[in-house]
Every structure is written in C-alpha cells, then in structure tokens.
Amino acid sequence: MAISDGAKVTIETCLNVKKGESVLVLTDNSKEAIAQHLFLAALNVGADAILTKIPDLNHDGQEPSVSVARLMKEMDVVVITTEKTMSHTVARRRATRAGARIATMPGITVQMMDEGGMTADFKEIRRSIFRVARKLRRSKVLRIVTEIGTDLKMNINGRTWVTDDSGICHKKGDFTNLPAGELFICPVEWTANGTLIVDGSFIDTVQEPIKVSVKDGLADRITGAHDVVRELNKGGRDARSIAKFGIGLNPRAKLVGKVLEDSKVLGTVNIGFGDNSMFGGTVKSSVHILGIVKKPTITVDNVLIMKDGELRA
C-alpha cells in the first residue's frame, strides 16, 4: 500500500514524528483504511507504531475503554481517526497532560487526505495565522458583511484570538485537530446583533442560502433550514447563542459538507452556535454547530481585514 500524501504530512510535518518514538494510531471501522496509511507513514520514519481499532463511538465525546485511555497516556504521539470526535474527552486531556502530542481527525475522509485540507503547507498556514492574529490583538468590535445580505456585528473586547489551529504539533503535550487552518475567537456572550446569511454549509452543504436573524446574541429566527432548527432545539435556548467567530486560512481545504474541513476554507468565515465553554466562553450546551459564510467582508474596529473573501491583513 502506498502512503498517501495526507498521511505523510500528518506524521512528518504536523506531528514531526522521529525514529524510535512511540506512536498510537487509534481508529474505528469507518476510518480503518485511512488509519492504515497513517500507521505505514509512522513506520516509514522508524517509529514504534501501534494500530488499534475500537468499536464505533455512539456520540461525540464518548470515552474510550480504560485500557485504551491508559495506552494513550503512555505514547509519545497519538493520532485519532474516528467518525465521532474524541477531542474533548477526559482520556485525550489526560494523555495531553502526560506529554503526548495528539492530533484528532474526526470525520476525516479520503478526499481530505488525498487532495483536500491535509495536503496544505501547514508551516505556511501557521505563519498566516500568527500574521493575522497580530493585526487583531486588542480588538473590540467585529463586523461581517456579504453581498447577499449578511450584516452582523459582535463585541469581542477582552477575548483572545485562538491561534492553536495551525496543524503544527511538535512540542510535548501539544494538541491539534486536523486538517487545521483556522483563527478564531469567542465573542462576548449576548452581544451579537444583525443578520447572518449562511451560504456555505450548515450541518451539510447549503443548497439555498439560510437566513439567521440574530438579536442580543441569540439566533432569534432561522429561515430555510429545518434540520438546523431541529438540532439547535435539542440544546434549548443556549444552543442558539452566538458562540464563535472563525476565519478559514487553509488554501487547500474545500467546502464538502464536513465541518472538519469546511471551517478551514480560505476565503470563508464561520459562526458557531451553542457551546463555547471549550474555548474560553461561558455557555455550556450539548450542541455546537457551525454556519459557513462565503466571500465575507470583515472589519475589526473599522479596519478592513478581509474584502469579499480576500485577506487584507
């Protein structure tokens, strides 16, 4: 079996696996073929690699067995390729604290590995993320506008831009989600107001634009997306809160209806709804959904950052 480009990038560039390091590739039934490529890529650099398959997870955040959790803590490097995410599990956090470098790839597809977001130059993406983040430090008010009707303003005063999503995971205890390539922030709760038109993806690829009216930080009305409404209703009122604003910075990522890659597409932004406690906010919810917006114009404190999807920062 030939090693895929994405597997080689994951092991050699993103995780910087060295000869003799212990590497665990953890997978389920649906991602076993991708895991095989990652396992071979680890062996190819001389790592002491283990490939372990677990039963399909029933939901995001489900904990692995005690034996698997213990094994994760003993590794230098852990790569998790499962359909449901293990990014926010206790097992992952404990393995990170124990010093393992960890990359999770929930919902990863062959397309992403062969020609999508995983074939990007992650060192260049890291430089882009930090370059834009420097321009946005100490920013207070953010506004997104699009030609098809988005006009949404939110307060980000006192919140910190998250630069961890560059895909470079070289230090002991580093953690990343792959494919990477996003700069994001948690807006101040209950401050967003205006109109959001989602035309990229919203759970799945959007066929017709979806209108979201936002009032005092909540999605007050959603037009044209019954599946999104059903999902948000599962989390009650807090699931409708504006939880996140992200800028996609991966030039190889494509809109494919998978949030793992959609949120990284260069020339888009994403608005998160629901839980934001995982990255600095105060809202805890069982729901976290992203709406992807194409070709936005972004101003921060009246300074132009992006014009019709093209970075100016």
N, C-alpha and C positions, 0 to 999 in steps of 0.2 A: 504494500500500500504506500503510495507516495504521500509525503507530508504536505498538507495544504498550506498555502501562504498565510492564512489567518492563524493556523496553529503555530507556525514558525514565529510569527510576530508576537503572539501571546507569550510563548515560552522565552524567546531570546530578547525581544525588545521590551515588552511590558513588564515581565517578571524577572528578566536578567538572570535566568537560572544558570548556575555554574556546575561544573563537573563535581560529582560527589554529593551534591545537595539532595536531600530527601524531598520528593515531590509526590503529592497525592492528587490524582485526578478523580473527582467524585462525580458520578453521573447517574441517570435513570434510564429507563427503557427507551424513551423517545430521543435521547441525545447521545446514545452509545456510539454511533458512528463518528460523531464529532469528537467525542472523548478519546476514541482510538487514535485519531490524528494528534491530539494533544499529548497523549501518552508516548507516541512514537517520537514526537518532537522533543520531549523531555529526555528520552533515551538517547536521542541523537546528539545531545550536548553532554552526555555522560552522567546524567543524573541518576540517582537511585529512585526510580519511579514505580509507583503502585497505581493500578487502575481498579477502582472499586465501584460497583453498581449497587444502588439502593432501590427499594420499591418506589414507584411514582408517588410523589407527595400529593396529599389531598388538597392542600391550600398553601398560599404564600405564607412564609414564616414558620412552617411546620418544623419542629426539631427532629434531627436525625436520631438514630439509636445511641445509647450511651457508649457503645463500643466505637462507633464511627466518630462521635464527638471527641472521644479520648484520642483516637488516631489523628484527628485534625490538629490537636494541640501538640503532637509530637513531631510535626512536619516543619521543614524549612519553608516549603511552598505548598499552597493548596489552590487548586483550580476546580471550581464547582460549575458543572454544566448540567443543569436540571431545568425542566419546564417551569416549575414554580420556584420562586426566589427563596434562597436561604440567606440573603444578605443581612437581614436584621434578626437572625436567630441568636439565642444565647450561645450556642455552640460556635458560631462564627466569631462572635465578640470575644469569647474566652480564648479561642485559638489565636486571634489577633493579639490579645494581651500577652499570650505566651510567646509571641515573637514571630509567628508565621506570617509570611507575605501571602495575601489571599486575593484572588480575582474570582468574582462570581459572574456568570454569564447566563442569567435566567432567560429562557425562551430563545436562546441563540439558534440561528438557522444556518444551513449550508451556504445559502446566498450571502449572508453577512460575513461568513468566514472566507468565501472564495472571491467575492467581488464587492462587498459592501464595507461597512464601517470598520471591520477588523483588518482591512488592507491599508489603512491610513498610516501616515508618518506621525506616530504618537509623540515623538520628540518635538516636532514642529507644532503639533496641537498644544503641547504643554507651553511652548513659548507664546503661542497666540492667547491662551487662557490668561497667562500672567500679564501679558501686554495690555489686554483689555481690562483686566481687573485693576491694574494700576490707574487707569483712566477713571475708574468708577469709585475709587476709595472715597469714603466720607460723603457719598451721595445721599440725597434726601427724598427727592420726588422723581418717580419714573412714569413715563407716558408711552403707550403703544398705540400707533395709528396704522391702518391699512386702507388701501383704495376702495376695498369692498365694504367698509363700514366699521371696522374696529376703532374705538376711541376709548381707551381705558387708562385711568390714572391711579397710582397707588403710592403710599408712603413707605419708603424703605429706610428712613432715618434711624440710625443706631444699629441696623442689621448688617451682617458681614457677608460679603460675597464668598461663595464656596468654590475653591479652586482645586479641590481634590480629584475632580473627574477628568484627569488628563490621560489616564491609562498607564502612567509610569509608576511602577510599584517595586522599587528597588531596595528600600530600607526595611530593616527588621520591624515587623508589626504594621507594615503598610497594607492598605486595603483599597481595592478599586472594583468598579463594575465595568465590564467590557461588553460591546465596544464602547469606548469612552469618547469624551469630547464635548463637554458642556460646562458653562459658567452659570451659576445660579444663586439665587438669594431667596430668603423667606420674607415677604413683605410684612409690614406691621398689620396684625390682625384687624379686621373690620374697617380698613381704610380705603379699599379699592372701590372705585365707582366708575360707571360708564357702560360701554357696550363692547362685547367681545364676539368676533365672528371667527369661528373655527373652520378652516378650510383645508387642513392637512390630514389629521387623524384625531379621533376621539373614541377610544377603545379600539376602533378599527379605522381603516382608511375612509375618509369622508367623501361621499359621492356628491352631496349638495351641502353648501355652507350651513353651519349651525349657529344660530344667534343666541347669545347668552347675555341677558340684562343683569348687570351687577349693581347692587345697592348696599352700601355700608359693609363691604367685604363679603357679601353673600351672593350666590347665583340666585337672583330673585325669580327669574323666568328663563326657561330653556325652550327654544322653538326648533323642532325638526330632528329630535334625537331621542326616541323613546327608550332605546337601550341604555343611553347615558343617564336619563332620568331614573330608570329602574335601579341602576347601580348606585346612584347617589342616594336614593331613598333608603337603601339598606343601612346607610350610616346616619340617618336623621339629619337634623339641621346643620351640624358641624361639617358634614360631608360636602356641603355646598359652599364652604368658606374658601376664599382665595388663599391658597397655601404656599404657592411657589411661583417664581418667575425665572425661566431659564433661557439662555442663548445657546443655540446649537453651533458648534465650531469644528465639526468633523467633515472635511470636504468629500470623503468617500461614502459617508452614510446616505441612505436613501429612504424615502417615505414608503414603508412597506406594510403599515398597519400593525407594527410591533413597537411598543413604547420604548423598548430597549434601544432600538436604533433610531426611531423617529425623533426622539428628543435630542439627538445629537446632530441632526442635519444642518449643515451650514446654510445660512440664509433664512432660518426659521427661529421662532421663539416658542416656548411652551408655557402654559399656565396650568398650575396644579390646583386641584380641588381636594379638600378633605384634610387628612393628617399632615401635619408639618412638624410634629414633635421630633422626628428622626433627624432633622437638620436645623434645629435652633428655634422652632416656633413653640406655641403654647397649645395648639389644637391637637387633641388625640382623637382619632377616628379609625374605624375599621376599613375605611375607604381612602384611596389615594389614586386619582385619575388625572391624566394629562390631556389637555387640548393643544394641538399643534397648529400654529398660525404661520402661513407662508408670506414671504416678502413684506415683513413689517418695517415700519419706520419707528425708531426708538430714540427718545430724547430723555436724558437724565439731567435734572436741574437745568433744563432748557439748552443743554449741549447735545448736539446731534451725534449719536453713537452708531446708528445703522439707518440707511436710507433704502427703502424698497428691497430689503434683504441683503444689501451690500454694506459691509462693515466700514465705518469711517473712523473708528477708534484705533 
